[in-house]
Each structure stands twice: as C-alpha cells, then as structure tokens.
Amino acid sequence: MRRAKLFFAVWFMALALGVQPVSAHHLKDYRKVEGVTGNLSSMGSDTLANLMTFWAEAFERHYPNVNVQIQSAGSATAPPALIQGTAQLGPMSREMRAREVEGFETRYGYKPVAVPVAIDALAIFVHHDNPLPSLTFEQVDAVFSRNLRCGATTPIRTWGQLGLEGNWKNRDIQLFGRNSVSGTYGYFKTRALCKGDFLDNVNEQPGSASVVQAVSSSLHAIGYSGVGFQTTSVRAVPLVRDDGVTVAPSAETAADGSYPLARFLYVYVNKEPNKPLPKLTQEFIRLVLSEEGQAIVAKDGYVPLPQNIIRQTLRQLDISP
C-alpha cells in the first residue's frame, strides 16, 4: 500500500526484534533532577497543541520555577522558530521538508533532530447522522482534489455519487480541511491525494478542532483531522485500503499499522552533534518519553510509542531514561 509505505517502513523497524506497541506502564518513571529552571518555548503543530500543553503542565508540576510557553499555529511554523532560536521545541505532525532542513543546516552547520513522541491516525469525519459506510482512496481524492491522481476518473461533488440515496442523493458535499501551514494539510495532500492539489472550495480551518466543529455543524460536511479530536457530533469514516480491507481509525489500528493514514508525531530540537541537549530541553523530552508522558499520549486519544522506538530515541539523544 503506497500511502502507508513510510509509516510501515518505520514501524517494521520497531518490530524487527519482536517489540509490540506497549502501554505506558511498561516504561520508566520520570525522575525529577536538580537544577532545572528557566523558560521553555514551543512553536509548531496544532495537532500537538493539547499534548504539548498537557506535557508542559506536568513538567511545571515537577519544576515550579520553569515556565513553558506553547504556540500552535501549524507545523510549518516550527522550522523558522528553531532556525531563529525563538523556540527550543518544534512540534510537527509531519517530517521536515528538505528545504526546511537545509535552512536549519545553513544556519547551524548540522541538521535538526526529529524526536518521535506519539502515533496518530488521521481520520475523515462526517456528521454523526451521515450514513456513509466507508470510502476508498480514489473516492477521497475525487472528493477533495482537482487532479484525480489516485485513480478516479470523475470528480465527486454530491453524496449520491458516493452511493447515498433518498434525501442525500442530490446534496452537495461541503468540504473542510486545514490551512497550508499545517502538517496535517501536507500529510493529507501527500498520502490521501497522491500529492495532488486541493479544490479551491475546501474551507480551510485554523486548527484541527475547528475542522471537527465545522463538520459537526453541517449535515452535508466532510473534513479531515486527527482522530484524537473526534467528538460525539461527528463520525470517522472507515477507509478501504488498496488490498480491499476496510479499516476504521482507532488506537489499535494505528498501533498495529493496519490503518492507512497512521503517522508519527514529532518534536524537533536543536542538538549540536557530540554535545548534550540543554538541560531544560533534555528534561522535557525525557518526561515526554517516560511512563508519565506516554500515559498523557494515551489519555489524549493518541497511541503511545513502542519501547524500542523510545529506547533508540533516548540513545540517539544521549539521554538516560
């Protein structure tokens, strides 16, 4: 399945030694250390806004003399903030693009470090009362894209074209999505639209929660957002994979790799080679990758990382668990 290729490539590395996704209680407890004070700034992903806030609150409980500031305007804002030094943490719901890495490397002489922090499933939401049973990727592309690069031959503009009958048949589909600074926008464009272009009438929203709210407010709406933002007013539509298997987004299907729009979420940091991270940044990352931090991941509706990924990440950062 071409759309899940990147996810599976990373995932199977995690499973190479038979390691399975684990709940947070198998991880190390976070142990407070001395000498952690100051200001920590984060700029980046809206998808990670809640997680970053919850992690910041936990961090500040351990260290009352620390102030963590979170700004979540979109993944595209993380690289400039790291390059300019206005943020120590750059949360992103996608990997940095080559030009973003190049910009950082031009400034510092080395590449930024991507720290995986959680697993997410990108869901396609409809109104709770919408009876749509499932979608193929060709249908998704025909609904959202102007290019039809995923195999469809005809654009889809009404619910009847997706097989709905009765009062639904002639209703126009109302489209909602993220804005172009969002990593979710870029991920959906690459994976679900086969790198095609969005239609001009996609109503771009400033945040993931805004997409869900918009869909919940319109019976005819459809939109994409992280599954962690799901509410009782919307329904996540199962997707038909290339092999014909229909899979709904959930923590379980994201964790086992069967859902085709699963992805890693990252926090990028500025780590000079052969030198430790600044203590404040290091301890925040250590908390995120601890039992406490990954329990927050699960509580917020995302999927905790496998132990193997956490151990490997900590080793690469020269951080003791």
C-alpha positions in Angstrom: 0.0 0.0 0.0 1.8 3.0 -1.3 0.0 5.5 1.1 1.2 3.7 4.2 4.7 2.9 2.9 6.6 5.5 5.1 4.7 4.5 8.2 5.2 0.8 7.7 8.9 1.3 7.0 9.5 2.9 10.3 7.0 0.7 12.1 8.6 -2.6 11.0 12.0 -1.3 12.2 10.3 -1.0 15.6 9.0 -4.6 15.3 12.2 -6.1 14.0 13.1 -7.6 17.4 9.5 -8.6 18.1 8.7 -5.5 20.0 5.0 -4.7 20.2 3.3 -1.5 21.0 3.1 -1.1 24.8 1.1 0.8 27.3 2.7 3.5 29.3 3.0 1.4 32.5 5.9 -0.6 30.9 8.0 2.5 30.6 10.4 4.2 33.0 9.0 6.6 35.6 10.1 10.2 35.2 12.6 11.1 38.0 13.0 14.8 38.8 16.5 16.2 38.7 18.1 19.2 40.3 19.0 22.5 38.6 16.1 22.7 36.1 14.8 26.3 35.9 14.1 28.9 33.2 11.8 29.4 30.2 11.0 26.8 27.5 9.3 27.8 24.3 7.4 25.6 21.8 6.2 26.7 18.3 4.6 24.4 15.8 1.8 21.9 15.2 -1.8 22.5 16.1 -2.3 18.7 16.1 0.1 18.5 19.0 -1.3 21.5 20.8 -3.2 19.6 23.5 -0.3 17.1 24.1 2.2 19.9 24.4 0.0 21.7 26.8 -0.5 18.6 29.0 3.2 17.8 28.9 4.0 21.4 29.8 1.6 21.3 32.8 3.2 18.0 34.0 6.7 19.4 33.6 5.8 22.6 35.5 4.4 20.4 38.4 7.8 18.8 38.6 9.6 22.2 38.2 7.6 25.1 39.6 10.4 27.5 38.6 10.0 26.6 34.9 7.7 28.5 32.5 6.7 26.7 29.3 5.1 28.7 26.5 3.1 26.9 23.8 2.2 28.4 20.4 0.4 26.1 18.0 -0.1 27.9 14.6 0.9 24.9 12.5 3.8 22.6 11.7 5.3 25.0 9.1 6.0 27.5 11.9 8.3 25.1 13.8 11.4 25.2 11.4 11.6 29.0 11.3 11.3 29.2 15.1 14.1 26.7 15.6 16.3 28.4 13.0 15.8 31.8 14.5 16.2 30.4 18.1 12.8 31.7 19.2 11.8 28.2 20.3 13.6 25.2 21.7 10.8 22.8 20.8 9.4 22.4 17.3 6.3 20.1 17.4 5.4 18.8 13.9 2.8 16.4 12.6 4.9 15.6 9.6 8.6 15.2 8.9 10.5 18.4 8.0 10.8 19.0 4.3 14.2 19.0 2.6 14.2 22.8 2.2 13.4 23.3 5.9 16.2 21.0 6.9 18.5 22.9 4.5 17.6 26.2 6.1 18.4 24.9 9.5 21.7 23.4 8.4 22.7 26.6 6.6 22.3 28.4 9.9 23.9 25.9 12.3 26.0 23.6 10.2 24.2 20.5 11.2 20.7 19.0 10.9 17.8 19.3 13.4 16.9 16.2 15.3 13.4 14.7 15.0 12.1 13.2 18.2 9.1 10.8 17.7 6.7 11.5 20.6 3.4 9.7 19.7 1.4 7.9 16.9 -1.6 9.5 15.4 -4.3 8.4 12.9 -5.7 11.0 10.5 -9.5 10.5 10.2 -12.0 11.6 7.7 -15.1 12.9 9.5 -18.7 13.3 8.5 -21.7 14.5 10.5 -22.8 11.9 13.1 -26.1 11.4 11.2 -24.4 10.8 7.8 -24.8 7.1 6.9 -21.8 6.9 4.6 -20.3 3.4 5.3 -16.8 3.8 4.0 -14.5 5.5 1.5 -11.9 4.3 -1.0 -8.8 6.4 -1.6 -10.0 7.0 -5.1 -13.2 8.4 -3.7 -11.4 10.6 -1.1 -9.2 12.0 -3.9 -12.2 12.6 -6.1 -14.0 14.5 -3.3 -11.1 16.7 -2.2 -8.7 17.1 -5.1 -8.8 18.8 -8.5 -6.2 16.5 -10.1 -7.6 12.9 -9.6 -4.1 11.4 -9.2 -5.3 8.4 -7.1 -7.1 6.6 -9.9 -10.6 8.2 -10.0 -11.9 9.3 -13.4 -14.7 11.6 -12.3 -14.9 14.3 -9.7 -17.3 13.6 -6.8 -19.5 16.6 -5.8 -22.7 15.1 -4.4 -23.4 12.5 -1.7 -25.3 10.5 -4.3 -22.0 9.9 -6.2 -20.8 8.2 -3.0 -23.8 5.9 -3.0 -26.2 7.6 -0.6 -29.8 7.5 -1.6 -33.0 9.3 -0.7 -32.7 12.9 0.6 -28.9 12.6 0.5 -28.7 11.8 -3.2 -28.6 15.3 -4.6 -27.0 17.1 -1.7 -23.7 18.9 -2.4 -20.7 17.9 -0.3 -19.3 20.7 1.8 -15.5 20.4 2.3 -13.5 21.3 5.3 -9.7 20.9 6.0 -6.6 22.5 7.5 -4.7 25.5 6.2 -1.4 25.2 4.3 0.8 25.8 7.3 -0.5 22.7 8.9 1.4 19.4 8.8 -2.0 17.6 8.7 -2.7 19.5 5.4 0.6 18.4 3.9 0.3 14.8 5.1 -3.3 14.5 3.7 -2.2 16.1 0.4 0.7 13.6 0.1 -1.0 10.4 1.3 -4.7 10.8 0.5 -4.5 12.9 -2.6 -1.4 11.3 -4.1 0.4 14.7 -4.0 -2.5 16.4 -5.9 -3.9 19.8 -5.2 -6.9 20.6 -3.1 -10.1 22.1 -4.6 -10.5 25.8 -4.1 -13.7 25.3 -2.2 -12.2 23.4 0.7 -13.0 25.6 3.7 -9.6 25.9 5.4 -9.7 25.9 9.2 -7.0 27.3 11.6 -7.0 24.2 13.8 -7.9 20.5 14.0 -10.7 21.1 16.5 -12.1 23.8 14.1 -12.4 21.2 11.4 -14.3 18.8 13.6 -16.6 21.7 14.9 -17.4 22.7 11.3 -18.3 19.2 10.3 -20.4 18.7 13.3 -22.3 21.9 12.5 -23.3 20.9 8.9 -25.2 17.8 7.9 -23.6 17.8 4.4 -20.0 18.3 5.5 -16.8 16.2 5.3 -13.4 17.0 6.7 -10.1 15.5 7.8 -8.4 15.9 11.2 -6.5 13.9 13.8 -8.6 11.1 15.3 -7.8 12.5 18.8 -10.1 15.4 18.0 -13.2 13.3 17.5 -16.4 14.2 19.3 -19.8 12.6 19.6 -21.1 15.0 17.0 -19.0 13.5 14.2 -18.2 10.1 12.9 -14.9 8.8 11.5 -15.4 7.0 8.2 -13.6 3.7 7.7 -11.2 3.6 4.8 -10.8 0.8 2.2 -7.2 0.0 1.7 -5.6 -0.9 -1.6 -6.0 -4.6 -0.7 -9.7 -4.2 -0.3 -9.8 -4.4 3.5 -11.9 -1.8 5.3 -10.3 -0.3 8.4 -11.7 2.2 10.9 -9.2 4.7 12.6 -8.5 3.8 16.2 -5.7 3.5 18.7 -5.5 -0.2 17.9 -5.4 0.1 14.1 -2.9 2.9 14.3 -0.7 0.9 16.6 -0.7 -2.3 14.5 -0.2 -0.4 11.3 -3.4 -1.6 9.6 -5.0 1.8 9.2 -3.5 3.5 6.1 -3.4 7.1 7.4 -1.4 6.4 10.6 1.6 8.6 11.2 4.3 9.5 13.8 4.1 12.9 15.6 7.4 14.6 16.3 9.1 17.3 18.3 12.1 18.7 16.6 15.0 20.0 18.6 18.4 21.8 18.0 21.0 19.3 19.2 24.6 20.0 18.4 26.5 16.8 17.4 28.5 15.3 20.2 27.0 17.7 22.8 24.1 17.1 25.1 20.9 18.9 24.7 20.4 21.9 27.0 19.2 20.6 30.4 15.8 22.2 30.2 15.1 20.8 26.7 16.6 17.4 27.7 14.4 17.0 30.8 11.2 18.0 28.9 12.0 15.3 26.3 12.8 12.8 29.0 9.4 13.4 30.6 7.6 13.1 27.2 9.2 9.7 26.6 8.6 8.4 30.2 5.7 6.5 31.6 4.1 9.7 32.7 4.5 11.4 29.3 3.2 8.4 27.3 0.3 8.0 29.6 -0.7 11.5 28.6 -0.5 10.4 25.0 -3.0 7.6 25.6 -5.3 9.8 27.7 -5.4 12.4 24.9 -6.6 9.8 22.3 -3.3 9.1 20.6 -1.1 6.0 20.6 2.0 5.6 22.9 5.3 4.8 21.2 6.8 1.2 21.3 9.5 0.7 23.8 12.0 0.0 21.1 11.5 3.4 19.5 11.7 5.2 22.8 15.0 3.4 23.8 16.5 4.1 20.4 15.5 7.8 20.5 16.9 8.3 24.0 20.2 6.7 22.9 20.4 9.0 19.9 19.9 12.0 22.2 22.3 10.7 24.8 19.6 10.9 27.4 19.4 8.4 30.3 15.8 7.0 30.7 
